[in-house]
Amino acid sequence: MQISQDEANRTLDYLPSPLAAYVRFVESINYYVGRFAMYLIFVMLGVLVYSSISKTFFFPSLWTLEMAQFAMVAYYMLGGPYSMQLNGHVRMDLLYGDWSPRTKTLVDCFTVLFLMVYLGVLLYGGISSTTYAFEYGERSYSAWRPYMWPIKTTMCIAIFLMILQATAVLLKDIATLRMPSIDKNSTDNKENTHQENNQ
């Protein structure tokens, strides 16, 4: 369920202090990693601009296409946990949008478990693939033939951070359910927002 930053901080008061500290720690890490990942889009654009210039005026480079792909993968993988923290991912709200805040939070507590299982399987496969890349010096089949372990390691780190963020989201949802007036607070916030928009 989407709530403001101030509300999120208040909901942590309804968690035991070690769990609240865990949520703050995870979200702090994912915040800085996500902010770093934002700038990787400029790395990708710079590589693509250089590729265009080199192909037009000089000789084509072997490394530009794959380097841009690696930058893009790192961009959206490392930015995933931060996007989840901001609740910026796409959600189908055909039914979800009409539910009460408490119902939304209950459903979120249930569905995030499926995400965690999926990410766990993905991490297991990623670690296996990364171990293979380290052990056998796996390279790409392209003409540039870069080593694959750097991008595979990045992907494993990103998936692990996503699992941590998913657990933090689950704990925040549990804290929200423990709040005595979740529906009333959400209704008041909607009314205040509506009044501000009309002014």
N, CA and C of each residue as an Amber inpcrd file, in Angstrom:
protein
   597
   0.8400000  -1.1890000   0.0000000   0.0000000   0.0000000   0.0000000
   0.8710000   1.2320000   0.0000000   0.5320000   2.2560000  -0.8280000
   1.3680000   3.4280000  -0.9630000   1.0730000   4.4170000   0.1540000
   2.1240000   4.8250000   0.8900000   1.9940000   5.7960000   1.9510000
   3.1450000   6.7760000   1.8480000   3.0080000   7.9380000   2.5100000
   4.0460000   8.9440000   2.4600000   5.2280000   8.5250000   3.3250000
   6.3460000   9.2810000   3.1800000   7.5440000   8.9560000   3.9420000
   7.3150000   9.1710000   5.4370000   6.5970000  10.2500000   5.7950000
   6.3120000  10.5110000   7.2080000   5.4610000   9.3940000   7.8120000
   4.4680000   8.9400000   7.0550000   3.6280000   7.8420000   7.5310000
   4.4480000   6.5620000   7.6770000   5.3710000   6.3400000   6.7230000
   6.2140000   5.1430000   6.7880000   7.0680000   5.1540000   8.0500000
   7.5950000   6.3180000   8.3890000   8.3990000   6.4160000   9.6030000
   7.5570000   6.1720000  10.8450000   6.3020000   6.6570000  10.8210000
   5.4270000   6.4350000  11.9790000   5.0410000   4.9710000  12.1120000
   4.8740000   4.2910000  10.9830000   4.4730000   2.8860000  11.0740000
   5.5630000   2.0250000  11.7050000   6.8220000   2.4450000  11.5630000
   7.9130000   1.6680000  12.1510000   7.8550000   1.6690000  13.6760000
   7.1290000   2.6160000  14.2600000   6.9580000   2.6280000  15.7150000
   6.1590000   1.4220000  16.1920000   5.4370000   0.7770000  15.2760000
   4.6170000  -0.3810000  15.6270000   5.3720000  -1.6990000  15.4090000
   6.6670000  -1.6110000  15.1220000   7.5130000  -2.7980000  15.0160000
   8.4690000  -2.8430000  16.2020000   8.8950000  -4.0420000  16.6040000
   9.9750000  -4.1170000  17.6000000  11.1980000  -3.3740000  17.0860000
  11.9470000  -2.7560000  17.9700000  13.0630000  -1.8910000  17.5620000
  14.0950000  -2.5960000  16.6750000  14.4390000  -3.8860000  16.9100000
  15.4010000  -4.5320000  15.9820000  14.8630000  -4.6300000  14.5570000
  13.5670000  -4.9180000  14.4130000  12.9810000  -5.0180000  13.0790000
  12.8900000  -3.6430000  12.4200000  12.5610000  -2.6200000  13.2060000
  12.5200000  -1.2680000  12.6670000  13.9070000  -0.8310000  12.2060000
  14.9260000  -1.1860000  12.9970000  16.3050000  -0.8590000  12.6140000
  16.7010000  -1.5970000  11.3390000  16.2480000  -2.8440000  11.1930000
  16.5200000  -3.6170000   9.9760000  15.9050000  -2.9290000   8.7590000
  14.6560000  -2.4930000   8.8800000  13.9810000  -1.8250000   7.7680000
  14.7250000  -0.5510000   7.3840000  15.1110000   0.2300000   8.3710000
  15.8360000   1.4760000   8.0780000  17.1820000   1.1900000   7.4200000
  17.8640000   0.1510000   7.8900000  19.1690000  -0.2040000   7.3360000
  19.0450000  -0.6330000   5.8790000  18.0910000  -1.5240000   5.6030000
  17.8880000  -2.0110000   4.2300000  17.5090000  -0.8690000   3.3070000
  16.6050000  -0.0150000   3.7460000  16.1430000   1.0750000   2.8820000
  17.2360000   2.1150000   2.6830000  18.1170000   2.2680000   3.6600000
  19.2320000   3.1860000   3.4860000  20.1900000   2.6650000   2.4110000
  20.5090000   1.3720000   2.4700000  21.3940000   0.7810000   1.4590000
  20.7760000   0.9070000   0.0700000  19.5070000   0.5180000  -0.0600000
  18.8620000   0.5380000  -1.3690000  18.6650000   1.9540000  -1.8970000
  18.5460000   2.9160000  -0.9930000  18.4400000   4.3070000  -1.4270000
  19.7180000   4.7390000  -2.1400000  20.8660000   4.5010000  -1.5060000
  22.1310000   4.9390000  -2.0910000  22.4950000   4.1260000  -3.3320000
  22.2130000   2.8300000  -3.3080000  22.4670000   2.0210000  -4.5040000
  21.5770000   2.4830000  -5.6550000  20.3060000   2.7620000  -5.3460000
  19.3810000   3.2220000  -6.3740000  19.7680000   4.5750000  -6.9430000
  20.2170000   5.4850000  -6.0850000  20.6400000   6.7970000  -6.5650000
  21.8860000   6.6800000  -7.4490000  22.7830000   5.7540000  -7.0950000
  23.9380000   5.5050000  -7.9460000  23.5030000   4.9380000  -9.2950000
  22.5660000   3.9930000  -9.2550000  22.1230000   3.3340000 -10.4890000
  21.4750000   4.3100000 -11.4500000  20.8810000   5.3860000 -10.9300000
  20.2440000   6.3760000 -11.7990000  21.2200000   6.9390000 -12.8260000
  22.4820000   7.0870000 -12.4320000  23.4630000   7.7120000 -13.3210000
  24.0120000   6.7490000 -14.3620000  23.7090000   5.4770000 -14.2210000
  24.1770000   4.5180000 -15.2160000  23.4960000   4.7290000 -16.5620000
  22.3310000   5.3830000 -16.5570000  21.6590000   5.6700000 -17.8230000
  22.5170000   6.6110000 -18.6670000  23.2560000   7.5150000 -17.9930000
  24.1370000   8.4360000 -18.7220000  25.3700000   7.6960000 -19.2480000
  25.8150000   6.6820000 -18.5160000  26.9130000   5.8500000 -19.0120000
  26.4790000   5.1530000 -20.2940000  25.2850000   4.5810000 -20.2730000
  24.7800000   3.8900000 -21.4510000  24.6240000   4.8600000 -22.6290000
  24.0730000   6.0550000 -22.3590000  23.9070000   7.0360000 -23.4310000
  25.2530000   7.4830000 -23.9840000  26.2400000   7.6670000 -23.1020000
  27.5590000   8.0630000 -23.5610000  28.1960000   7.0120000 -24.4560000
  28.0320000   5.7540000 -24.0820000  28.5770000   4.6640000 -24.8970000
  27.8990000   4.6220000 -26.2630000  26.5790000   4.8060000 -26.2720000
  25.8480000   4.7630000 -27.5420000  26.1870000   5.9530000 -28.4360000
  26.3840000   7.1320000 -27.8310000  26.7880000   8.3010000 -28.6200000
  28.1740000   8.0740000 -29.2220000  29.0910000   7.5590000 -28.3970000
  30.4310000   7.2560000 -28.9120000  30.3580000   6.2290000 -30.0330000
  29.4810000   5.2230000 -29.8620000  29.3300000   4.2020000 -30.9000000
  28.8590000   4.8150000 -32.2070000  27.8980000   5.7300000 -32.1240000
  27.3820000   6.3770000 -33.3390000  28.4550000   7.2080000 -34.0210000
  29.2260000   7.9500000 -33.2170000  30.2670000   8.7910000 -33.7900000
  31.3690000   7.9380000 -34.4240000  31.7760000   6.8740000 -33.7190000
  32.8580000   6.0390000 -34.2490000  32.4380000   5.3190000 -35.5230000
  31.1730000   4.9200000 -35.6040000  30.7090000   4.2320000 -36.8120000
  30.5850000   5.1920000 -37.9850000  30.2810000   6.4600000 -37.6860000
  30.0810000   7.4360000 -38.7560000  31.3950000   7.9910000 -39.2940000
  32.3190000   8.3050000 -38.3850000  33.5370000   9.0100000 -38.8020000
  34.8110000   8.1590000 -38.7020000  34.7790000   7.1060000 -37.9260000
  35.9810000   6.3030000 -37.7180000  35.6610000   4.8380000 -38.0050000
  36.2800000   3.9490000 -37.2510000  36.0140000   2.5230000 -37.4010000
  35.0610000   2.0730000 -36.3000000  34.1120000   1.1820000 -36.6020000
  33.1770000   0.6820000 -35.5670000  33.9220000  -0.0120000 -34.4380000
  33.4800000   0.2050000 -33.2170000  34.0760000  -0.4390000 -32.0520000
  33.3720000  -1.7480000 -31.7610000  34.1450000  -2.7020000 -31.2850000
  33.5780000  -4.0160000 -30.9900000  32.8350000  -4.0370000 -29.6530000
  33.1740000  -3.1300000 -28.7430000  32.7280000  -3.2420000 -27.3560000
  31.4920000  -2.4190000 -27.0210000  31.1030000  -1.4820000 -27.8850000
  30.0930000  -0.4880000 -27.4860000  28.7080000  -1.0960000 -27.2610000
  28.2630000  -1.9760000 -28.1340000  26.9170000  -2.5100000 -28.0100000
  26.7510000  -3.3060000 -26.7160000  27.6890000  -4.2170000 -26.4640000
  27.5810000  -5.0310000 -25.2490000  27.7920000  -4.1950000 -23.9920000
  28.6780000  -3.1990000 -24.0550000  28.8910000  -2.3400000 -22.8990000
  27.6270000  -1.5690000 -22.5690000  26.9170000  -1.1010000 -23.5820000
  25.6450000  -0.4160000 -23.3660000  24.6090000  -1.3720000 -22.7750000
  24.6090000  -2.6060000 -23.2450000  23.6880000  -3.5990000 -22.7030000
  24.0010000  -3.8870000 -21.2370000  25.2670000  -4.0180000 -20.8980000
  25.6540000  -4.2740000 -19.5090000  25.2520000  -3.1030000 -18.6080000
  25.4570000  -1.8800000 -19.1000000  25.0730000  -0.7000000 -18.3170000
  23.5640000  -0.6610000 -18.1050000  22.8100000  -1.0490000 -19.1270000
  21.3480000  -1.0580000 -19.0070000  20.8860000  -2.1140000 -18.0160000
  21.4970000  -3.2880000 -18.0580000  21.1400000  -4.3510000 -17.1120000
  21.4240000  -3.9080000 -15.6810000  22.6090000  -3.3300000 -15.4640000
  22.9520000  -2.8510000 -14.1190000  21.9990000  -1.7470000 -13.6890000
  21.5970000  -0.9090000 -14.6260000  20.6830000   0.2100000 -14.3260000
  19.3480000  -0.2850000 -13.7960000  18.7150000  -1.1950000 -14.5190000
  17.3750000  -1.5900000 -14.0610000  17.4090000  -2.6440000 -12.9660000
  18.4910000  -3.4250000 -12.8850000  18.5710000  -4.4110000 -11.8080000
  18.8710000  -3.7440000 -10.4680000  19.8710000  -2.8530000 -10.4400000
  20.2240000  -2.1780000  -9.1910000  19.1740000  -1.1480000  -8.7890000
  18.4350000  -0.6340000  -9.7700000  17.3800000   0.3260000  -9.4580000
  16.0880000  -0.3190000  -9.0060000  15.9690000  -1.6340000  -9.1730000
  14.7370000  -2.3290000  -8.8010000  14.3720000  -2.1990000  -7.3330000
  15.3090000  -2.4750000  -6.4010000  14.9620000  -2.3350000  -4.9800000
  14.5620000  -0.9170000  -4.6020000  15.2330000   0.0860000  -5.2030000
  14.8940000   1.4800000  -4.9170000  13.5050000   1.8170000  -5.4340000
  13.1810000   1.3030000  -6.6270000  11.8390000   1.5090000  -7.1780000
  10.7790000   0.8740000  -6.2820000  11.0880000  -0.2980000  -5.7580000
  10.1600000  -0.9640000  -4.8460000  10.0030000  -0.1640000  -3.5590000
  11.0980000   0.4060000  -3.0890000  11.0500000   1.2330000  -1.8790000
  10.1470000   2.4460000  -2.0740000  10.2060000   3.0460000  -3.2670000
   9.3880000   4.2170000  -3.5640000   7.9780000   3.8470000  -4.0180000
   7.7130000   2.5510000  -4.1070000   6.4250000   2.0600000  -4.6140000
   6.1840000   2.5930000  -6.0310000   7.2560000   2.5980000  -6.8270000
   7.1700000   3.1500000  -8.1640000   6.9730000   2.1180000  -9.2570000
   6.7720000   0.8520000  -8.8900000   6.5860000  -0.1780000  -9.8940000
   5.1410000  -0.1660000 -10.4150000   4.9630000  -0.7870000 -11.5480000
   3.6370000  -0.8350000 -12.1710000   2.7610000  -1.8390000 -11.4300000
   1.5190000  -1.4570000 -11.1770000   0.5970000  -2.3500000 -10.4650000
  -0.7470000  -2.3690000 -11.1970000  -1.2860000  -3.5580000 -11.3660000
  -2.6430000  -3.6960000 -11.9100000  -3.6430000  -3.3860000 -10.7980000
  -4.4030000  -2.3150000 -10.9490000  -5.3090000  -1.9270000  -9.8700000
  -6.7710000  -1.9620000 -10.3080000  -7.0910000  -2.8860000 -11.2160000
  -8.4720000  -3.0250000 -11.6530000  -9.3920000  -3.2960000 -10.4700000
  -8.9790000  -4.1810000  -9.5870000  -9.7170000  -4.4650000  -8.3600000
  -9.0760000  -3.7760000  -7.1570000  -7.7650000  -3.7460000  -7.1540000
  -6.9870000  -3.2560000  -6.0170000  -7.3570000  -1.8200000  -5.6450000
  -7.6020000  -0.9820000  -6.6510000  -7.8490000   0.4330000  -6.4050000
  -9.1010000   0.7060000  -5.5940000 -10.0760000  -0.2010000  -5.6120000
 -11.3370000   0.0140000  -4.9000000 -11.3500000  -0.5800000  -3.5000000
 -10.2930000  -1.2620000  -3.1160000 -10.2730000  -1.9000000  -1.7990000
  -9.9410000  -0.8850000  -0.7080000 -10.2990000  -1.2390000   0.5150000
  -9.9510000  -0.3990000   1.6580000  -8.4540000  -0.5020000   1.9270000
  -7.8620000   0.4950000   2.6140000  -6.4260000   0.4270000   2.9110000
  -6.0190000  -0.8410000   3.6550000  -6.8500000  -1.3030000   4.5800000
  -6.5040000  -2.5110000   5.3210000  -6.5070000  -3.7360000   4.4090000
  -7.4830000  -3.8270000   3.5110000  -7.5410000  -4.9470000   2.5780000
  -6.3310000  -4.9310000   1.6400000  -5.9760000  -3.7410000   1.1620000
  -4.8020000  -3.6260000   0.3030000  -3.5520000  -4.1210000   1.0160000
  -3.4040000  -3.7180000   2.2750000  -2.2190000  -4.1080000   3.0340000
  -2.1920000  -5.6100000   3.2740000  -3.3510000  -6.1970000   3.5760000
  -3.4180000  -7.6480000   3.7720000  -3.0240000  -8.3960000   2.5030000
  -3.5350000  -7.9300000   1.3620000  -3.2100000  -8.5740000   0.0890000
  -1.7320000  -8.4050000  -0.2240000  -1.1870000  -7.2260000   0.0710000
   0.2360000  -6.9920000  -0.1700000   1.1050000  -7.9280000   0.6730000
   0.6880000  -8.1580000   1.9140000   1.4310000  -9.0820000   2.7830000
   1.4580000 -10.4890000   2.2040000   0.3970000 -10.8650000   1.5150000
   0.3010000 -12.2030000   0.9410000   1.0720000 -12.2900000  -0.3770000
   0.8930000 -11.3030000  -1.2490000   1.4990000 -11.3830000  -2.5790000
   3.0070000 -11.1830000  -2.5350000   3.5200000 -10.4290000  -1.5510000
   4.9610000 -10.2230000  -1.4840000   5.6950000 -11.5270000  -1.1900000
   4.9870000 -12.4890000  -0.5860000   5.6020000 -13.7930000  -0.3350000
   5.9120000 -14.5140000  -1.6430000   5.0170000 -14.3810000  -2.6280000
   5.2750000 -14.9790000  -3.9440000   6.4930000 -14.3260000  -4.5950000
   6.5980000 -13.0060000  -4.4420000   7.7560000 -12.3060000  -4.9840000
   9.0390000 -12.8100000  -4.3480000   9.0170000 -13.0210000  -3.0340000
  10.2150000 -13.4750000  -2.3320000  10.6190000 -14.8830000  -2.7720000
   9.6400000 -15.7510000  -2.9900000   9.9430000 -17.1000000  -3.4790000
  10.5530000 -17.0290000  -4.8820000   9.9560000 -16.2120000  -5.7430000
  10.4640000 -16.0480000  -7.1070000  11.8890000 -15.5130000  -7.0870000
  12.1460000 -14.4900000  -6.2620000  13.4820000 -13.9140000  -6.1770000
  14.4880000 -14.9110000  -5.5970000  14.0230000 -15.7480000  -4.6590000
  14.8990000 -16.7640000  -4.0990000  15.3530000 -17.7620000  -5.1460000
  14.4180000 -18.2040000  -5.9840000  14.7690000 -19.1260000  -7.0720000
  15.6950000 -18.4390000  -8.0650000  15.4070000 -17.1670000  -8.3600000
  16.2360000 -16.4060000  -9.2900000  17.6540000 -16.2350000  -8.7450000
  17.7630000 -15.9660000  -7.4460000  19.0880000 -15.8110000  -6.8380000
  19.8590000 -17.1230000  -6.8460000  19.1580000 -18.2120000  -6.5770000
  19.8100000 -19.5300000  -6.6040000  20.4080000 -19.8030000  -7.9830000
  19.6160000 -19.5640000  -9.0230000  20.1150000 -19.7570000 -10.3850000
  21.2260000 -18.7780000 -10.7280000  21.1000000 -17.5370000 -10.2350000
  22.1240000 -16.5340000 -10.5170000  23.4570000 -16.8800000  -9.8780000
  23.4100000 -17.3670000  -8.6410000  24.6470000 -17.7490000  -7.9560000
  25.3080000 -18.9340000  -8.6730000  24.4970000 -19.8970000  -9.1000000
  25.0320000 -21.0440000  -9.8360000  25.6980000 -20.6020000 -11.1300000
  25.0460000 -19.6790000 -11.8470000  25.5990000 -19.2060000 -13.1130000
  26.8530000 -18.3700000 -12.8890000  26.8570000 -17.5590000 -11.8390000
  28.0280000 -16.7310000 -11.5380000  29.2200000 -17.5920000 -11.1090000
  28.9430000 -18.6220000 -10.3170000  30.0110000 -19.5430000  -9.9140000
  30.6420000 -20.2040000 -11.1320000  29.8030000 -20.6040000 -12.0820000
  30.3110000 -21.1990000 -13.3290000  31.1770000 -20.1900000 -14.0860000
  30.7250000 -18.9220000 -14.1220000  31.4790000 -17.8940000 -14.8440000
  32.8460000 -17.6720000 -14.2260000  32.9230000 -17.7030000 -12.8940000
  34.2150000 -17.5520000 -12.2180000  35.1030000 -18.7790000 -12.4360000
  34.5090000 -19.9420000 -12.3010000  35.2880000 -21.1840000 -12.3380000
  35.8910000 -21.4450000 -13.7010000  35.1360000 -21.1750000 -14.7530000
  35.5960000 -21.5110000 -16.0990000  35.9670000 -20.2830000 -16.9350000
  35.9680000 -19.1070000 -16.2990000  36.3320000 -17.9040000 -17.0480000
  35.4030000 -17.6650000 -18.2190000  34.1030000 -17.7970000 -17.9850000
  33.1120000 -17.6760000 -19.0610000  33.2040000 -16.3170000 -19.7400000
  33.1540000 -16.3450000 -21.0540000  33.1560000 -15.1310000 -21.8660000
  31.9190000 -15.0910000 -22.7550000  31.5960000 -13.9020000 -23.2150000
  30.5200000 -13.7550000 -24.1840000  30.9560000 -14.3520000 -25.5210000
  29.9830000 -14.7280000 -26.3400000  30.2880000 -15.3210000 -27.6420000
  30.4670000 -14.2640000 -28.7290000  30.4760000 -12.9970000 -28.3510000
  30.6220000 -11.9310000 -29.3350000  32.0740000 -11.7720000 -29.7620000
  32.3030000 -10.8530000 -30.6930000  33.6680000 -10.5890000 -31.1530000
  34.5050000  -9.9490000 -30.0520000  33.8860000  -9.1710000 -29.1770000
  34.6060000  -8.5220000 -28.0740000  35.0060000  -9.5290000 -26.9910000
  34.1530000 -10.4940000 -26.7390000  34.3600000 -11.5810000 -25.7900000
  34.6990000 -11.0970000 -24.3760000  33.8400000 -10.2860000 -23.7730000
  34.1120000  -9.8650000 -22.3960000  33.8200000 -10.9940000 -21.4080000
  34.4670000 -10.9300000 -20.2470000  34.1460000 -11.8650000 -19.1720000
  32.7310000 -11.5840000 -18.6670000  32.0290000 -12.6550000 -18.2980000
  30.6340000 -12.5210000 -17.8910000  30.4550000 -12.3660000 -16.3850000
  31.5020000 -12.6480000 -15.5910000  31.3060000 -12.6190000 -14.1520000
  30.9770000 -11.2380000 -13.5910000  31.4660000 -10.1220000 -14.1700000
  31.1030000  -8.8300000 -13.5620000  29.6020000  -8.5420000 -13.6090000
  28.9820000  -8.7610000 -14.7600000  27.5580000  -8.4460000 -14.8640000
  26.7140000  -9.4730000 -14.1140000  27.1690000 -10.7280000 -14.0880000
  26.4270000 -11.7460000 -13.3450000  26.5140000 -11.4920000 -11.8450000
  27.6540000 -11.0370000 -11.3700000  27.7940000 -10.6860000  -9.9620000
  26.8950000  -9.5070000  -9.6060000  26.8580000  -8.5260000 -10.5020000
  25.9840000  -7.3640000 -10.2910000  24.5340000  -7.7920000 -10.1910000
  24.1230000  -8.7150000 -11.0540000  22.7420000  -9.1880000 -11.0300000
  22.4220000  -9.9140000  -9.7300000  23.3540000 -10.7290000  -9.2510000
  23.1300000 -11.4470000  -7.9820000  23.0000000 -10.4720000  -6.8150000
  23.8570000  -9.4460000  -6.7970000  23.7730000  -8.4370000  -5.7420000
  22.4270000  -7.7230000  -5.7940000  21.9830000  -7.3820000  -6.9990000
  20.7060000  -6.6790000  -7.1540000  19.5320000  -7.5470000  -6.7020000
  19.5550000  -8.8180000  -7.0390000  18.4730000  -9.7200000  -6.6260000
  18.4590000  -9.8690000  -5.1110000  19.6420000  -9.9790000  -4.5040000
  19.7270000 -10.0730000  -3.0480000  19.1790000  -8.8190000  -2.3820000
  19.5210000  -7.6440000  -2.9250000  18.9880000  -6.3910000  -2.3800000
  17.4740000  -6.3140000  -2.5480000  16.9690000  -6.8770000  -3.6380000
  15.5190000  -6.8980000  -3.8510000  14.8390000  -7.7830000  -2.8170000
  15.4570000  -8.9050000  -2.4710000  14.8990000  -9.7740000  -1.4340000
  14.8690000  -9.0380000  -0.0970000  15.9540000  -8.3490000   0.2260000
  15.9830000  -7.5680000   1.4630000  14.8930000  -6.5060000   1.4680000
  14.7150000  -5.8360000   0.3250000  13.6820000  -4.7980000   0.2510000
  12.2870000  -5.3990000   0.3590000  12.0880000  -6.5770000  -0.2140000
  10.7850000  -7.2400000  -0.1160000  10.4580000  -7.5770000   1.3370000
  11.4640000  -8.0310000   2.0870000  11.2200000  -8.3260000   3.5050000
  10.9360000  -7.0370000   4.2780000  11.6190000  -5.9520000   3.9010000
  11.3600000  -4.6660000   4.5540000   9.9420000  -4.1900000   4.2650000
   9.4940000  -4.3670000   3.0320000   8.1230000  -3.9940000   2.6800000
   7.1120000  -4.8220000   3.4620000   7.3850000  -6.1210000   3.5840000
   6.4930000  -6.9940000   4.3480000   6.4130000  -6.5310000   5.8020000
   7.5530000  -6.2050000   6.3990000   7.5510000  -5.7480000   7.7880000
   6.8030000  -4.4270000   7.9380000   6.9470000  -3.5480000   6.9680000
   6.2120000  -2.2710000   7.0330000   4.7090000  -2.4920000   6.9010000
   4.3230000  -3.4470000   6.0530000   2.8950000  -3.7570000   5.9190000
   2.3390000  -4.3580000   7.2070000   3.1240000  -5.2120000   7.8420000
   2.6930000  -5.7800000   9.1260000   2.5490000  -4.6790000  10.1650000
   3.4910000  -3.7370000  10.1750000   3.3970000  -2.6070000  11.1040000
   2.1710000  -1.7610000  10.8180000   1.8530000  -1.5960000   9.5340000
   0.6710000  -0.8230000   9.1580000  -0.5970000  -1.4880000   9.6630000
  -0.6460000  -2.8180000   9.5810000  -1.8140000  -3.5470000  10.0740000
  -1.9550000  -3.4300000  11.5880000  -0.8510000  -3.2170000  12.2610000
  -0.9000000  -3.0830000  13.7200000  -1.3290000  -1.6890000  14.1690000
  -1.3420000  -0.7510000  13.2360000  -1.7970000   0.5980000  13.5760000
  -3.2830000   0.5750000  13.8810000  -3.7270000   1.3020000  14.8840000
  -5.1350000   1.2150000  15.2890000  -6.1100000   1.8580000  14.3230000
  -5.6640000   2.8030000  13.5080000  -6.6200000   3.5570000  12.6860000
  -6.1220000   3.6860000  11.2630000  -5.7540000   2.5710000  10.6750000
  -5.2130000   2.6000000   9.3120000  -6.2280000   3.1440000   8.3150000
  -7.4900000   2.6860000   8.3890000  -8.4940000   3.1240000   7.4230000
  -8.8360000   4.5930000   7.6200000  -8.9360000   5.0170000   8.8750000
  -9.2880000   6.4080000   9.1480000  -8.1740000   7.3450000   8.6890000
  -6.9210000   6.9940000   8.9840000  -5.8060000   7.8420000   8.5830000
  -5.7150000   7.9640000   7.0760000  -5.9030000   6.8460000   6.3820000
  -5.8240000   6.8680000   4.9220000  -6.9560000   7.6840000   4.3340000
  -8.1750000   7.5850000   4.9290000  -9.3060000   8.3630000   4.4510000
  -9.0620000   9.8480000   4.6710000  -8.5270000  10.2090000   5.8510000
  -8.2320000  11.6120000   6.1410000  -7.1930000  12.1580000   5.1790000
  -6.1810000  11.3430000   4.8630000  -5.1540000  11.7900000   3.9310000
  -5.7130000  12.0160000   2.5430000  -6.6200000  11.1330000   2.1090000
  -7.2480000  11.3030000   0.8020000  -8.0890000  12.5730000   0.7670000
  -8.8340000  12.8510000   1.8730000  -9.6580000  14.0480000   1.9230000
  -8.7970000  15.3040000   1.9200000  -7.6800000  15.2940000   2.6470000
  -6.7840000  16.4420000   2.6750000  -6.1690000  16.6850000   1.2950000
  -5.8060000  15.5940000   0.6200000  -5.2490000  15.7190000  -0.7280000
  -6.2730000  16.2760000  -1.6790000  -7.5340000  15.8200000  -1.5610000
  -8.6000000  16.3050000  -2.4160000  -8.8520000  17.7830000  -2.1900000
  -8.8240000  18.2120000  -0.9310000  -9.0360000  19.6250000  -0.6230000
  -7.8970000  20.4690000  -1.1510000  -6.6490000  19.9850000  -1.0470000
  -5.5050000  20.7400000  -1.5550000  -5.5700000  20.8770000  -3.0690000
  -6.0440000  19.8360000  -3.7480000  -6.1430000  19.8950000  -5.2020000
  -7.2120000  20.8680000  -5.6550000  -8.2830000  21.0400000  -4.8420000
  -9.3540000  21.9460000  -5.2100000  -9.0240000  23.4040000  -4.9320000
  -8.0040000  23.6450000  -4.0820000  -7.6510000  25.0230000  -3.7420000
  -6.8530000  25.6850000  -4.8690000
